[in-house]
Amino acid sequence: MTQNNTQLTTPLWHKIFSRHMLICVFTGFSSGLPLYFLINLVPAWLRNEGVDLTTIGLFSIVGLPFTWKFLWSPLMDAVYFPWLGRRRSWMFITQVALLLALLGYMVLNPQQNMTAIKILSLFVAFFAASQDIVLDAFRREILQDNELGLGNAIHVNAYRIAALVPGSLALILADIYPWPTVFAITALFMLPGMLVTLFLAHEPKLPVMTSKSFKQTVIDPFDEFFARKGVKSALLVLFFIFLYKLGDSMATALATPFYLDMGFSKKDIGLIAKNAGLWPTIIAGILGGIWMIKLGINRALWLFGLVQVFSILGFAWLASQGPFTVIGTKQLLILATVIGFEAVGVGLGTAAFVAYMARETNPAFTATQLALFTSLAAVPRTLINATTGYLVNWLGYVSFFWLCFFLALPGMLLLVKVAPWNKRLINV
């Protein structure tokens, strides 16, 4: 009771600027950088080098490790490296691997080395997914239940801020420097996360697993989830996780090529499109975390999800106005408005969604169960997004974005079952 009272009376300022929240900033940034490298910078690079839109759409298949990471997540729960600890050792290993892999793009050319680019991108996705497994587990283990909403909101904000490096800074630099230099500069942004892993993060104190049998590391986490929720409820939760961000994920799959096709230059995209989403994302994410303290995660999923769904229509509106033959102040304001609205919707929706997935885990099996949830959430971004190039060529941009809007609705309808409005399971 004393601990709970202390947590309740802790000033909000102290909660936001605590050590745990600072760690969430860096884990979010380190997690987001390689993903946005793959979904923002690489497609822009390929399009700039003359690769067709269908091939770029299919390129999202390299993200398959994000959908299958639950298969090797038990290994990261069970294997223990004493030199940095159970979580931090895996964090450092994956971050070093990502740094080296991102530097590998310096020596490749889309017209000559497309197969090598695909293989390297698959390695980047594998190490990025592996890093996500351990970062998600580490964050869940250091945050108290009443810190989940705010901590995950800060993580999501930092995650999206990381998009500014490959999605904004790199595109601006690409108009000035050759692509190898751009890739080198972008890769070096992995260094802050590595330094935090070595010097700031502290290993959470958890019981050490004495047995590492196959059943304990692989079977038990899944058995526990289905036993705790019941088979029907557990399947509904998994189906909801798959659907909640389906429409939004599809709508943003070809965002950078879409902006290019609307007539905007790489500099326009770097300065306007990406930065227009920065402050709305930060403000929405922080406010979302604070609101979740009052609303609870369930109601946040409803309210934030509605904003997320309707933000998709901004892309349909932009597509109906373009492509533009002349880019002036009006066109840049239209682009900034659409991106800002999308940033608010996704920032809010993702903050609640990540907090929900963390809440559904058992601390004894954090890495494995979170990996299962986030793998399902990544399916639209990989398998389904691979069809977006074909869909755009078939439907056109306007009809495509309307399709994304309607595909976002089933996930909202499932909230009636998985997160009822009047049921506050955890007061965060």
C-alpha positions as CSV (number, residue, x, y, z in Angstrom):
1,M,0.0,0.0,0.0
2,T,2.9,2.4,0.9
3,Q,4.5,1.7,-2.5
4,N,1.3,2.4,-4.4
5,N,0.7,5.6,-2.4
6,T,4.2,6.7,-3.2
7,Q,3.7,6.1,-6.9
8,L,0.4,7.9,-6.9
9,T,1.9,11.0,-5.2
10,T,5.0,11.1,-7.4
11,P,4.9,14.4,-9.4
12,L,4.2,13.9,-13.1
13,W,7.4,15.9,-13.8
14,H,9.4,13.3,-12.0
15,K,7.7,10.4,-13.8
16,I,8.4,11.9,-17.2
17,F,12.1,12.8,-16.5
18,S,13.0,9.6,-14.5
19,R,15.9,7.3,-15.4
20,H,13.4,4.7,-16.7
21,M,11.9,7.2,-19.1
22,L,15.3,8.4,-20.3
23,I,16.2,4.8,-21.1
24,C,12.9,4.5,-23.0
25,V,14.0,7.4,-25.2
26,F,17.2,5.6,-26.3
27,T,15.6,2.2,-26.6
28,G,12.9,3.7,-28.8
29,F,15.4,5.5,-31.0
30,S,17.6,2.5,-31.3
31,S,14.6,0.3,-32.2
32,G,13.2,2.7,-34.8
33,L,16.3,3.6,-36.7
34,P,16.9,0.3,-38.6
35,L,13.2,-0.2,-39.3
36,Y,12.8,3.3,-40.9
37,F,16.1,2.7,-42.7
38,L,14.4,-0.2,-44.4
39,I,11.0,1.3,-45.0
40,N,11.9,5.0,-45.7
41,L,15.5,5.3,-46.9
42,V,16.0,2.1,-48.9
43,P,12.7,2.7,-50.9
44,A,13.7,6.3,-51.6
45,W,17.2,5.1,-52.7
46,L,15.8,2.4,-55.0
47,R,13.2,4.8,-56.5
48,N,15.9,7.4,-57.1
49,E,18.0,4.8,-58.8
50,G,15.2,3.9,-61.2
51,V,13.8,0.8,-59.6
52,D,10.1,0.3,-60.4
53,L,7.3,0.7,-57.9
54,T,6.2,-3.0,-58.0
55,T,9.7,-4.2,-57.1
56,I,9.9,-1.6,-54.2
57,G,6.5,-2.9,-52.9
58,L,7.7,-6.5,-53.0
59,F,10.9,-5.4,-51.2
60,S,8.9,-5.2,-48.0
61,I,9.1,-9.0,-47.8
62,V,12.6,-8.6,-46.4
63,G,10.8,-7.6,-43.2
64,L,9.7,-11.2,-42.6
65,P,11.9,-11.6,-39.5
66,F,9.6,-9.1,-37.8
67,T,6.7,-11.5,-38.2
68,W,8.6,-14.6,-37.2
69,K,10.8,-13.3,-34.4
70,F,8.7,-15.2,-31.8
71,L,10.4,-18.4,-33.1
72,W,13.8,-17.4,-31.7
73,S,12.6,-15.2,-28.8
74,P,12.7,-18.1,-26.3
75,L,16.5,-18.3,-26.9
76,M,16.8,-14.7,-25.8
77,D,14.8,-15.4,-22.7
78,A,16.9,-18.5,-21.8
79,V,20.5,-17.8,-22.9
80,Y,22.4,-15.8,-20.3
81,F,25.6,-13.9,-21.0
82,P,27.3,-13.0,-17.6
83,W,29.5,-10.2,-19.0
84,L,26.6,-7.7,-19.5
85,G,23.6,-9.6,-18.2
86,R,20.6,-11.4,-19.6
87,R,19.2,-8.5,-21.5
88,R,22.0,-6.0,-22.0
89,S,24.3,-8.6,-23.6
90,W,21.8,-9.3,-26.4
91,M,21.1,-5.6,-26.7
92,F,24.8,-4.8,-27.4
93,I,25.3,-7.8,-29.7
94,T,22.3,-6.9,-31.9
95,Q,23.3,-3.2,-32.0
96,V,26.8,-3.9,-33.1
97,A,25.5,-6.2,-35.8
98,L,23.1,-3.5,-37.0
99,L,25.8,-0.9,-37.2
100,L,28.0,-3.1,-39.4
101,A,25.0,-4.2,-41.6
102,L,23.9,-0.6,-42.2
103,L,27.4,0.3,-43.2
104,G,27.3,-2.5,-45.8
105,Y,25.0,-0.5,-48.0
106,M,27.9,1.8,-48.8
107,V,29.4,-0.7,-51.3
108,L,26.1,-1.7,-53.2
109,N,24.4,-0.4,-56.3
110,P,20.7,-1.1,-57.1
111,Q,21.5,-1.6,-60.8
112,Q,24.3,-4.1,-60.2
113,N,23.7,-5.7,-56.7
114,M,20.0,-6.0,-56.2
115,T,20.3,-9.6,-54.9
116,A,23.0,-8.5,-52.4
117,I,20.8,-5.6,-51.3
118,K,17.9,-8.0,-50.6
119,I,20.1,-10.3,-48.6
120,L,21.7,-7.5,-46.6
121,S,18.3,-6.0,-46.0
122,L,17.1,-9.4,-44.7
123,F,20.1,-9.4,-42.3
124,V,19.2,-5.9,-41.1
125,A,15.6,-7.0,-40.5
126,F,16.7,-10.1,-38.6
127,F,19.0,-8.1,-36.3
128,A,16.5,-5.3,-35.9
129,A,13.7,-7.8,-35.0
130,S,16.1,-9.5,-32.5
131,Q,17.0,-6.1,-31.0
132,D,13.2,-5.4,-30.6
133,I,12.7,-8.7,-28.8
134,V,15.2,-7.8,-26.1
135,L,14.4,-4.1,-25.9
136,D,10.7,-4.8,-25.5
137,A,11.4,-7.3,-22.7
138,F,13.9,-5.0,-21.0
139,R,11.5,-2.1,-21.1
140,R,8.6,-4.2,-19.7
141,E,10.9,-5.5,-16.9
142,I,12.1,-2.1,-15.7
143,L,8.7,-0.3,-15.9
144,Q,6.2,-0.6,-13.1
145,D,2.6,-1.3,-14.1
146,N,1.7,2.4,-13.5
147,E,4.6,3.5,-15.8
148,L,3.5,1.4,-18.8
149,G,1.4,4.0,-20.5
150,L,3.8,6.9,-20.2
151,G,6.9,4.7,-20.7
152,N,5.6,3.2,-23.9
153,A,4.3,6.6,-25.1
154,I,7.9,7.9,-24.7
155,H,9.3,4.8,-26.4
156,V,6.9,5.2,-29.4
157,N,7.8,8.9,-29.7
158,A,11.5,8.2,-29.7
159,Y,10.9,5.4,-32.2
160,R,9.2,7.8,-34.5
161,I,11.8,10.5,-34.0
162,A,14.3,8.0,-35.2
163,A,12.5,8.1,-38.6
164,L,13.8,11.7,-39.0
165,V,17.4,10.3,-39.5
166,P,16.8,7.9,-42.5
167,G,13.5,9.7,-43.6
168,S,14.6,13.3,-43.4
169,L,18.2,14.0,-42.7
170,A,19.4,11.3,-45.0
171,L,17.2,12.5,-47.9
172,I,18.4,16.0,-47.4
173,L,22.0,14.8,-47.4
174,A,21.3,12.7,-50.5
175,D,20.9,15.9,-52.5
176,I,24.4,17.0,-51.4
177,Y,26.5,13.9,-50.9
178,P,26.8,10.5,-52.7
179,W,24.7,7.6,-51.3
180,P,27.6,5.8,-49.6
181,T,28.3,8.9,-47.5
182,V,24.6,9.1,-46.6
183,F,24.5,5.5,-45.5
184,A,27.6,5.9,-43.4
185,I,26.2,8.9,-41.6
186,T,22.9,7.2,-41.0
187,A,24.5,4.0,-39.6
188,L,26.5,6.0,-37.0
189,F,23.2,7.0,-35.3
190,M,23.3,3.4,-33.8
191,L,26.1,4.5,-31.5
192,P,24.0,6.4,-28.9
193,G,21.9,3.2,-28.2
194,M,25.1,1.2,-27.8
195,L,26.5,3.7,-25.3
196,V,23.3,3.6,-23.3
197,T,23.4,-0.2,-23.2
198,L,27.0,-0.1,-21.9
199,F,26.8,2.7,-19.4
200,L,23.2,3.8,-18.5
201,A,21.0,0.7,-18.6
202,H,21.0,-1.5,-15.5
203,E,20.0,-5.2,-15.7
204,P,16.6,-5.7,-14.0
205,K,16.7,-8.1,-11.0
206,L,14.7,-11.2,-12.0
207,P,14.9,-14.8,-11.0
208,V,17.5,-16.7,-13.0
209,M,16.1,-19.7,-14.9
210,T,17.8,-22.8,-13.6
211,S,16.4,-25.1,-16.2
212,K,16.6,-24.4,-20.0
213,S,14.5,-27.3,-21.3
214,F,12.7,-26.9,-24.6
215,K,9.3,-27.1,-22.8
216,Q,10.3,-24.3,-20.4
217,T,11.7,-21.9,-22.9
218,V,9.4,-22.5,-25.9
219,I,6.2,-24.3,-24.8
220,D,5.4,-22.8,-21.4
221,P,5.1,-19.1,-22.5
222,F,2.4,-20.0,-25.1
223,D,0.7,-22.4,-22.7
224,E,0.6,-19.8,-20.0
225,F,-1.0,-17.2,-22.3
226,F,-3.7,-19.5,-23.5
227,A,-4.4,-20.9,-20.0
228,R,-4.6,-17.4,-18.5
229,K,-6.9,-15.9,-21.2
230,G,-8.8,-19.0,-22.3
231,V,-8.5,-20.3,-25.8
232,K,-11.3,-18.2,-27.3
233,S,-10.2,-14.9,-25.6
234,A,-6.6,-15.6,-26.4
235,L,-7.4,-16.0,-30.1
236,L,-9.4,-12.8,-30.1
237,V,-6.5,-10.9,-28.6
238,L,-4.2,-12.3,-31.3
239,F,-6.6,-11.5,-34.1
240,F,-7.0,-7.9,-32.7
241,I,-3.3,-7.4,-32.6
242,F,-3.1,-8.4,-36.2
243,L,-5.9,-6.1,-37.3
244,Y,-5.5,-2.9,-35.2
245,K,-2.9,-1.3,-37.3
246,L,-3.5,-3.1,-40.6
247,G,-5.0,-0.1,-42.5
248,D,-2.6,2.4,-41.2
249,S,0.4,0.2,-41.9
250,M,-0.7,-0.4,-45.5
251,A,-1.4,3.3,-46.0
252,T,2.2,4.3,-45.0
253,A,3.9,1.4,-46.7
254,L,4.8,3.4,-49.8
255,A,4.7,6.8,-48.3
256,T,8.1,8.1,-49.6
257,P,7.5,6.9,-53.2
258,F,4.0,8.3,-53.0
259,Y,5.3,11.7,-52.1
260,L,7.8,11.5,-54.9
261,D,5.0,10.5,-57.3
262,M,3.0,13.5,-56.2
263,G,5.7,15.7,-57.5
264,F,7.6,16.5,-54.3
265,S,11.4,16.5,-54.3
266,K,13.6,14.6,-51.9
267,K,14.4,18.0,-50.2
268,D,10.7,18.7,-49.8
269,I,10.1,15.3,-48.2
270,G,13.1,15.7,-46.0
271,L,12.3,19.2,-44.8
272,I,8.4,19.3,-44.9
273,A,6.9,15.9,-44.9
274,K,9.1,14.4,-42.1
275,N,9.5,17.4,-39.9
276,A,5.8,18.3,-40.1
277,G,5.1,15.1,-38.3
278,L,7.8,15.6,-35.6
279,W,6.2,18.0,-33.1
280,P,2.6,16.6,-33.6
281,T,4.0,13.1,-32.9
282,I,5.9,14.2,-29.8
283,I,3.0,16.2,-28.4
284,A,0.4,13.6,-29.2
285,G,2.6,10.8,-27.8
286,I,3.3,12.5,-24.5
287,L,-0.2,13.7,-24.1
288,G,-1.4,10.2,-24.9
289,G,0.8,8.7,-22.2
290,I,-0.6,11.3,-19.7
291,W,-4.2,10.7,-20.8
292,M,-3.7,7.0,-20.4
293,I,-3.1,7.6,-16.7
294,K,-6.6,8.9,-16.4
295,L,-8.3,7.0,-19.2
296,G,-6.8,3.6,-18.8
297,I,-5.5,1.6,-21.7
298,N,-8.9,0.3,-22.9
299,R,-10.5,3.7,-23.5
300,A,-7.2,5.0,-25.0
301,L,-7.4,2.2,-27.6
302,W,-10.9,3.4,-28.6
303,L,-10.3,7.1,-28.7
304,F,-6.7,7.1,-30.1
305,G,-7.7,4.4,-32.6
306,L,-10.4,6.5,-34.1
307,V,-7.9,9.3,-34.7
308,Q,-5.5,6.8,-36.3
309,V,-8.2,5.4,-38.6
310,F,-9.5,8.8,-39.9
311,S,-5.9,10.1,-40.4
312,I,-5.7,7.6,-43.3
313,L,-8.2,9.7,-45.3
314,G,-5.7,12.5,-45.4
315,F,-3.6,10.5,-47.8
316,A,-6.7,9.9,-50.0
317,W,-7.3,13.7,-50.0
318,L,-3.7,14.4,-50.9
319,A,-3.8,11.9,-53.7
320,S,-6.9,13.5,-55.1
321,Q,-5.2,16.8,-55.3
322,G,-2.1,15.6,-57.1
323,P,0.2,14.9,-58.8
324,F,1.4,18.5,-58.8
325,T,3.3,20.0,-61.7
326,V,4.4,23.0,-59.7
327,I,5.3,22.8,-56.0
328,G,4.6,26.0,-54.2
329,T,3.6,27.1,-50.7
330,K,0.0,25.8,-51.1
331,Q,1.2,22.3,-52.0
332,L,3.8,22.2,-49.2
333,L,1.0,23.2,-46.7
334,I,-1.2,20.4,-48.0
335,L,1.6,17.9,-47.5
336,A,2.4,19.2,-44.0
337,T,-1.2,19.1,-43.0
338,V,-1.7,15.5,-44.1
339,I,1.6,14.3,-42.5
340,G,0.8,16.2,-39.3
341,F,-2.6,14.6,-39.0
342,E,-1.2,11.2,-39.7
343,A,1.5,11.7,-37.1
344,V,-1.0,12.6,-34.4
345,G,-3.2,9.5,-35.2
346,V,-0.3,7.0,-35.4
347,G,1.5,8.5,-32.4
348,L,-1.6,8.2,-30.2
349,G,-2.7,4.8,-31.6
350,T,0.7,3.2,-31.3
351,A,1.3,4.4,-27.8
352,A,-2.0,2.7,-26.6
353,F,-1.4,-0.3,-28.7
354,V,2.1,-1.0,-27.4
355,A,1.0,-0.5,-23.8
356,Y,-1.8,-3.0,-24.4
357,M,0.5,-5.6,-25.7
358,A,2.9,-5.1,-22.7
359,R,-0.1,-5.4,-20.4
360,E,-1.1,-8.8,-21.9
361,T,2.3,-10.4,-21.1
362,N,3.4,-12.4,-18.0
363,P,6.7,-11.1,-16.6
364,A,8.0,-14.6,-16.4
365,F,7.9,-14.9,-20.2
366,T,8.2,-11.3,-21.3
367,A,10.5,-11.7,-24.3
368,T,8.7,-14.6,-25.8
369,Q,5.1,-13.4,-25.3
370,L,5.9,-9.8,-26.4
371,A,7.7,-11.2,-29.5
372,L,4.6,-13.2,-30.4
373,F,2.4,-10.1,-30.1
374,T,4.7,-7.7,-32.0
375,S,5.3,-10.4,-34.6
376,L,1.6,-10.5,-35.4
377,A,1.5,-6.7,-35.4
378,A,4.3,-6.7,-38.0
379,V,2.6,-9.1,-40.4
380,P,0.8,-6.3,-42.3
381,R,4.0,-4.3,-42.6
382,T,5.7,-7.3,-44.3
383,L,3.5,-9.8,-46.0
384,I,0.5,-7.7,-46.7
385,N,2.4,-4.5,-47.5
386,A,4.2,-6.5,-50.2
387,T,1.0,-6.2,-52.3
388,T,0.7,-2.5,-52.0
389,G,2.7,-1.8,-55.2
390,Y,0.3,-4.0,-57.2
391,L,-2.7,-2.5,-55.5
392,V,-1.6,1.1,-56.3
393,N,-1.0,0.2,-59.9
394,W,-4.4,-1.5,-60.1
395,L,-6.6,0.9,-58.1
396,G,-4.7,4.2,-58.2
397,Y,-3.6,6.1,-55.1
398,V,-7.1,7.5,-54.1
399,S,-8.9,4.2,-54.2
400,F,-6.0,2.4,-52.5
401,F,-6.1,4.8,-49.5
402,W,-9.9,4.3,-49.2
403,L,-9.3,0.6,-49.1
404,C,-6.8,1.1,-46.3
405,F,-9.4,3.1,-44.4
406,F,-12.0,0.3,-44.6
407,L,-9.4,-2.4,-43.6
408,A,-8.7,-0.4,-40.4
409,L,-12.3,-0.7,-39.2
410,P,-12.4,-4.5,-38.2
411,G,-9.7,-3.9,-35.6
412,M,-11.7,-1.2,-34.0
413,L,-14.8,-3.4,-33.9
414,L,-12.9,-6.1,-32.0
415,L,-12.3,-3.6,-29.1
416,V,-15.8,-4.5,-27.9
417,K,-14.5,-7.9,-26.9
418,V,-10.8,-7.4,-26.1
419,A,-10.8,-4.0,-24.5
420,P,-14.4,-3.0,-23.4
421,W,-14.8,0.7,-22.9
422,N,-16.0,0.4,-19.3
423,K,-13.5,-2.2,-18.1
424,R,-10.3,-0.7,-16.7
425,L,-8.0,-3.6,-16.2
426,I,-5.0,-1.6,-15.1
427,N,-5.1,2.0,-14.0
428,V,-2.2,3.4,-16.0
